[in-house]
Amino acid sequence: MSRMVELPDDIYQQVEEAAAAAGTTPAGWIAAQLPQQESDTPAESQVPISQRLAGRVGRIASGGIEALSRPSGNAFTDYLVAKKREGRL
């Protein structure tokens, strides 16, 4: 679908010059000036991913009874403490 918009000559000339400078058509230049449409939740895109995922660890069930992850943070800390005691850190 197309629509026509009437512009005064001086305004159209300015749009045409701006479009030429940008390497596009007057319609393309006008479209580029419009605000970008946001998603359904515009504020969500501004929230850091760490906050959006907070509290979601372990919320996915695999259907099995086995552990899907290990407490590797404690193991790594214990490794560093032992290495420091040995004087290798």
C-alpha positions in Angstrom: 0.0 0.0 0.0 1.2 3.5 -0.8 0.2 6.8 0.5 0.9 10.3 -0.8 2.0 13.1 1.5 2.1 16.7 0.3 5.1 18.8 1.4 5.9 22.4 0.7 8.6 22.8 -2.0 11.2 24.1 0.4 10.7 21.2 2.9 10.8 18.6 0.1 14.0 20.2 -1.2 15.6 19.9 2.2 14.5 16.3 2.5 15.8 15.5 -1.0 19.2 17.1 -0.2 19.5 15.3 3.2 18.6 12.0 1.4 21.2 12.6 -1.3 23.8 13.3 1.3 22.9 10.1 3.1 23.0 8.1 -0.1 19.3 7.2 0.0 15.9 8.2 -1.4 13.7 10.8 0.2 11.3 8.0 1.4 14.3 6.1 2.8 15.6 9.1 4.6 12.2 9.9 6.2 11.9 6.2 7.3 15.4 6.4 8.9 14.3 9.4 10.9 11.4 7.5 12.6 12.0 6.1 16.0 12.8 2.4 16.1 10.0 0.2 17.2 10.7 -1.5 20.5 9.7 -5.0 21.6 6.7 -5.7 23.7 8.7 -5.0 26.8 11.0 -2.1 26.0 12.3 -1.7 29.5 13.5 -5.3 29.5 16.1 -4.5 26.9 17.7 -2.0 29.3 18.0 -4.5 32.2 21.3 -6.3 32.4 21.2 -10.0 31.6 22.5 -10.9 35.0 19.5 -9.3 36.6 17.1 -10.9 34.1 18.5 -14.4 34.9 18.8 -13.9 38.7 17.0 -16.6 40.6 16.6 -18.9 37.5 19.5 -21.2 38.2 18.3 -24.8 38.6 14.8 -24.1 37.4 14.9 -26.5 34.4 14.0 -30.1 35.1 15.7 -32.7 33.0 13.2 -35.4 34.0 16.0 -37.5 35.5 17.3 -37.8 39.1 20.9 -37.2 38.4 22.6 -33.9 39.2 23.2 -31.8 36.1 25.9 -29.7 37.6 28.6 -29.9 40.3 29.5 -27.3 42.9 32.7 -26.6 41.1 33.2 -23.2 42.8 34.0 -24.8 46.1 36.4 -27.3 44.4 38.3 -24.5 42.7 38.5 -22.5 45.9 39.8 -25.5 47.8 42.4 -26.1 45.0 43.6 -22.5 45.3 43.9 -22.7 49.1 45.9 -25.9 48.8 48.2 -24.3 46.1 48.8 -21.3 48.3 49.7 -23.5 51.3 52.2 -25.2 49.1 53.7 -21.9 48.1 52.9 -22.3 44.5 50.5 -19.3 44.3 
